[in-house]
Amino acid sequence: MGLLKVLVALMILAAGAAYVTRPGEESAEAALKDQLMQALDREEISPGRGAGANVALGLCKLKPTDCYQLVRAGIETRFTDHTLFTRFDMAGFGKTAQCIGAFTTFHCPGGLRDAP
């Protein structure tokens, strides 16, 4: 019976910690920016892409913060608070991502993926 009380107490402490440390919308925006910057770093200028797209990509690589502000306007987001964790869904430009926030950080399994 003592072990059960300890387990219940630990579960209550873990739930309390999760509640207090779940990240907010500001952290979600930071996660979005991080995902976009990683995607930008992975992209390369290629002949298969149109000249305009290659110029835009080159400019984005030179000024990533300015590029983020421009791209951010075309991305739809939804932030949901689930009491013990948060969820941040994003979609735009043919890509989607679903991020889960818990214990002060967001994790985006799979990162940005092609939209179905």
HELIX and SHEET records of a PDB file:
HELIX    1   1 GLY A    2  THR A   21  1                                  20    
HELIX    2   2 GLU A   25  ARG A   42  1                                  18    
HELIX    3   3 ALA A   51  LEU A   62  1                                  12    
HELIX    4   4 PRO A   64  ARG A   72  1                                   9    
SHEET    1   A 4 GLU A  76  ASP A  81  0                                        
SHEET    2   A 4 THR A  86  GLY A  92 -1                                        
SHEET    3   A 4 LYS A  95  ALA A 102 -1                                        
SHEET    4   A 4 THR A 105  HIS A 107 -1                                        
SHEET    1   B 4 GLU A  76  ASP A  81  0                                        
SHEET    2   B 4 THR A  86  GLY A  92 -1                                        
SHEET    3   B 4 LYS A  95  ALA A 102 -1                                        
SHEET    4   B 4 ARG A 113  ASP A 114 -1                                        
END                                                                             
